[in-house]
Amino acid sequence: MIRVKRVYEKRAKEDGFRLLVDRLWPRGLTKERAAVDLWMKEIAPSDALRKWFGHEPEKWPEFEKRYRKELAEKKDLFKEIRKLESEHKIVTLLYGRNDEKQNQAVVLADVLKRKR
């Protein structure tokens, strides 16, 4: 099972394996407080895409399209996430952004669910 959660929220038992999918470490968060099991920054949007988007809501549809294209090139990382899911049953994709609907973890979770 794949879940999505903001990294600033407190760790919960139902989180299972906590996977940070941001390119940058979340501001003001210690490793202990983040309680991240693995930081997979390679699966996050590229620096160029992240900077282009700039968290401008009107760019979201194009960001999502471009990020899905980037994800299509990262099959090895998908295999790694699938392995984690089979080992831990639950993998929670963590993101730092203060928007629960427009963030890369939501897109990644959707791609993972569609590839089953």
Contact map, one row per residue, 1 for C-alpha under 8 A:
11100000000000000000000000000000000000000000000000000000000000000000000000000000000010001110000000000000000000000000
11110000000000000000000000000000000000000000000000000000000000000000000000000000000010000111100000000000000010011000
11111000000000100000000000000000000000000000000000000000000000000000000000000000000000000111100000000000000010000000
01111100000000000000000000000000000000000000000000000000000000000000000000000000000000000001111000000000110010000000
00111110100000000000000000000000000000000000000000000000000000000000000000000000000000000001111000010000000000000000
00011111100000000000000000000000000000000000000000000000000000000000000000000000000000000000011111010000000000000000
00001111110000000001000001000000010000000000000000000000000000000000000000000000000000000000011100000000000000000000
00000111110000000000000000001000010000000000000000000000000000000000000000000000000000000000000100000000000000000000
00001111111000000000000000000000000000000000000000000000000000000000000000000000000000000000000000000000000000000000
00000011111100000000000000000000110000000000000000000000000000000000000000000000000000000000000000000000000000000000
00000000111110100000000000000000011000000000000000000000000000000000000000000000000000000000000000000000000000000000
00000000011111100000000000000000000000000000000000000000000000000000000000000000000000000000000000000000000000000000
00000000001111110000000000000000000000000000000000000000000000000000000000000000000000000000000000000000000000000000
00000000000111110000000000000000000000000000000000000000000000000000000000000000000000000100000000000000000000000000
00100000001111111100000000000000000000000000000000000000000000000000000000000000000000000111000000000000000000000000
00000000000011111100000000000000000000000000000000000000000000000000000000000000000000011111000000000000000000000000
00000000000000111110000000000000000010000000000000000000000000000000000000000000000100010111000000000000000000000000
00000000000000111111000000000000001111000000000000000000000000000000000000000000000000000011110000000000000000000000
00000000000000001111100000000000000111110000000000000000000000000000000000000000000000000011110000000000000000000000
00000010000000000111110000000000000111111000000000000000000000000000000000000000000000000000111000000000000000000000
00000000000000000011111000000000000000111111000000000000000000000000000000000000000000000000111000000001100000000000
00000000000000000001111111000000000000111011100000000000000000000000000000000000000000000000011100000001000000000000
00000000000000000000111110000000000000001111111000000000000000000000000000000000000000000000000000000000000000000000
00000000000000000000011111000000000000001000000000000000000000000000000000000000000000000000000000000000000000000000
00000000000000000000011111101000000000000000000000000000000000000000000000000000000000000000000000000000000000000000
00000010000000000000010111111000000000000000000000000000000000000000000000000000000000000000000100000000000000000000
00000000000000000000000011111000000000000000000000000000000000000000000000000000000000000000000000000000000000000000
00000000000000000000000001111100000000000000000000000000000000000000000000000000000000000000000000000000000000000000
00000001000000000000000011111110110000000000000000000000000000000000000000000000000000000000000000000000000000000000
00000000000000000000000000011111110000000000000000000000000000000000000000000000000000000000000000000000000000000000
00000000000000000000000000001111111100000000000000000000000000000000000000000000000000000000000000000000000000000000
00000000000000000000000000000111111100000000000000000000000000000000000000000000000000000000000000000000000000000000
00000000010000000000000000001111111000000000000000000000000000000000000000000000000000000000000000000000000000000000
00000011011000000000000000001111111100000000000000000000000000000000000000000000000000000000000000000000000000000000
00000000001000000100000000000011111110000000000000000000000000000000000000000000000000000000000000000000000000000000
00000000000000000111000000000011011111100000000000000000000000000000000000000000000000000000000000000000000000000000
00000000000000001111000000000000001111100000000000000000000000000000000000000000000000000000000000000000000000000000
00000000000000000111000000000000000111110000000000000000000000000000000000000000000000000000000000000000000000000000
00000000000000000011110000000000000111111000000000000000000000000000000000000000000000000000000000000000000000000000
00000000000000000011110000000000000001111111000000000000000000000000000000000000000000000000000000000000000000000000
00000000000000000001111100000000000000111111000000000000000000000000000000000000000000000000000000000000000000000000
00000000000000000000101000000000000000011111100000000000000000000000000000000000000000000000000000000000000000000000
00000000000000000000111000000000000000011111100000000000000000000000001001001000000000000000000000000000000000000000
00000000000000000000111000000000000000011111110000000000000000000000000000000000000000000000000000000001000000000000
00000000000000000000011000000000000000000111111011000000000000000010010000000000000000000000000000000001000000000000
00000000000000000000001000000000000000000001111111000000000000000000010000000000000000000000000000000000000000000000
00000000000000000000001000000000000000000000111111100000000000000000000000000000000000000000000000000000000000000000
00000000000000000000000000000000000000000000011111110000000000000000000000000000000000000000000000000000000000000000
00000000000000000000000000000000000000000000111111111000000000100110000000000000000000000000000000000000000000000000
00000000000000000000000000000000000000000000111111111100000000000000000000000000000000000000000000000000000000000000
00000000000000000000000000000000000000000000001111111100000000000000000000000000000000000000000000000000000000000000
00000000000000000000000000000000000000000000000111111100000000000000000000000000000000000000000000000000000000000000
00000000000000000000000000000000000000000000000011111111001100100000000000000000000000000000000000000000000000000000
00000000000000000000000000000000000000000000000001111111000000000000000000000000000000000000000000000000000000000000
00000000000000000000000000000000000000000000000000001111101100000000000000000000000000000000000000000000000000000000
00000000000000000000000000000000000000000000000000001111111100000000000000000000000000000000000000000000000000000000
00000000000000000000000000000000000000000000000000000011111100000000000000000000000000000000000000000100000000000000
00000000000000000000000000000000000000000000000000000001111110000000000000000000000000000000000000000000000000000000
00000000000000000000000000000000000000000000000000001011111111100000000000000000000000000000000000000000000000000000
00000000000000000000000000000000000000000000000000001011111111110000000000000000000000000000000000000100000000000000
00000000000000000000000000000000000000000000000000000000011111111000000000000000000000000000000000000000000000000000
00000000000000000000000000000000000000000000000000000000001111111100000000000000000000000000000000000000000000000000
00000000000000000000000000000000000000000000000010001000001111111110000000000000000000000000000000000000000000000000
00000000000000000000000000000000000000000000000000000000000111111111000000000000000000000000000000000001001000000000
00000000000000000000000000000000000000000000000000000000000011111111100000000000000000000000000000000000000000000000
00000000000000000000000000000000000000000000000010000000000001111111110000000000000000000000000000000000000000000000
00000000000000000000000000000000000000000000100010000000000000111111111000000000000000000000000000000001001000000000
00000000000000000000000000000000000000000000000000000000000000011111111100000000000000000000000000000000001100100000
00000000000000000000000000000000000000000000000000000000000000001111111110000000000000000000000000000000000000000000
00000000000000000000000000000000000000000000110000000000000000000111111111000000000000000000000000000000000000000000
00000000000000000000000000000000000000000010000000000000000000000011111111100000000000000000000000000000000100000000
00000000000000000000000000000000000000000000000000000000000000000001111111100000000000000000000000000000000000000000
00000000000000000000000000000000000000000000000000000000000000000000111111100000000000000000000000000000000000000000
00000000000000000000000000000000000000000010000000000000000000000000011111111100000000000000000000000000000000000000
00000000000000000000000000000000000000000000000000000000000000000000001111111110000000000000000000000000000000000000
00000000000000000000000000000000000000000000000000000000000000000000000001111111000000000000000000000000000000000000
00000000000000000000000000000000000000000010000000000000000000000000000001111111100000000000000000000000000000000000
00000000000000000000000000000000000000000000000000000000000000000000000001111111110000000000000000000000000000010000
00000000000000000000000000000000000000000000000000000000000000000000000000111111111000000000000000000000000000000000
00000000000000000000000000000000000000000000000000000000000000000000000000011111111100000000000000000000000000000000
00000000000000000000000000000000000000000000000000000000000000000000000000001111111110000000000000000000000000000000
00000000000000000000000000000000000000000000000000000000000000000000000000000111111111000000000000000000000000000000
00000000000000000000000000000000000000000000000000000000000000000000000000000011111111100000000000000000000000000000
00000000000000001000000000000000000000000000000000000000000000000000000000000001111111111010000000000000000000000000
11000000000000000000000000000000000000000000000000000000000000000000000000000000111111111110000000000000000000000000
00000000000000000000000000000000000000000000000000000000000000000000000000000000011111111000000000000000000000000000
00000000000000000000000000000000000000000000000000000000000000000000000000000000001111111000000000000000000000000000
00000000000000011000000000000000000000000000000000000000000000000000000000000000000111111110000000000000000000000000
10000000000000010000000000000000000000000000000000000000000000000000000000000000000111111110000000000000000000000000
11100000000001111000000000000000000000000000000000000000000000000000000000000000000010011111000000000000000000000000
11100000000000111110000000000000000000000000000000000000000000000000000000000000000110011111100000000000000000000000
01111000000000111110000000000000000000000000000000000000000000000000000000000000000000000111110000000000000000000000
01111000000000000111100000000000000000000000000000000000000000000000000000000000000000000011111000000000100010000000
00011110000000000111110000000000000000000000000000000000000000000000000000000000000000000001111100000000100000000000
00011110000000000001110000000000000000000000000000000000000000000000000000000000000000000000111110000011100000000000
00000111000000000000010001000000000000000000000000000000000000000000000000000000000000000000011111000000000000000000
00000100000000000000000000000000000000000000000000000000000000000000000000000000000000000000001111110010000000000000
00000100000000000000000000000000000000000000000000000000000000000000000000000000000000000000000111110000000000000000
00000000000000000000000000000000000000000000000000000000000000000000000000000000000000000000000011111110000000000000
00001100000000000000000000000000000000000000000000000000000000000000000000000000000000000000000011111110010000000000
00000000000000000000000000000000000000000000000000000000000000000000000000000000000000000000000000111110010000000000
00000000000000000000000000000000000000000000000000000000100100000000000000000000000000000000000000111111010000000000
00000000000000000000000000000000000000000000000000000000000000000000000000000000000000000000001010111111111000000000
00000000000000000000110000000000000000000001100000000000000000010010000000000000000000000000001000000111111100000000
00010000000000000000100000000000000000000000000000000000000000000000000000000000000000000000111000000011111110000000
00010000000000000000000000000000000000000000000000000000000000000000000000000000000000000000000000011111111111000000
00000000000000000000000000000000000000000000000000000000000000010011000000000000000000000000000000000011111111100000
00000000000000000000000000000000000000000000000000000000000000000001001000000000000000000000000000000001111111110000
01110000000000000000000000000000000000000000000000000000000000000000000000000000000000000000100000000000111111111000
00000000000000000000000000000000000000000000000000000000000000000000000000000000000000000000000000000000011111111100
00000000000000000000000000000000000000000000000000000000000000000001000000000000000000000000000000000000001111111110
01000000000000000000000000000000000000000000000000000000000000000000000000000100000000000000000000000000000111111111
01000000000000000000000000000000000000000000000000000000000000000000000000000000000000000000000000000000000011111111
00000000000000000000000000000000000000000000000000000000000000000000000000000000000000000000000000000000000001111111
00000000000000000000000000000000000000000000000000000000000000000000000000000000000000000000000000000000000000111111
00000000000000000000000000000000000000000000000000000000000000000000000000000000000000000000000000000000000000011111
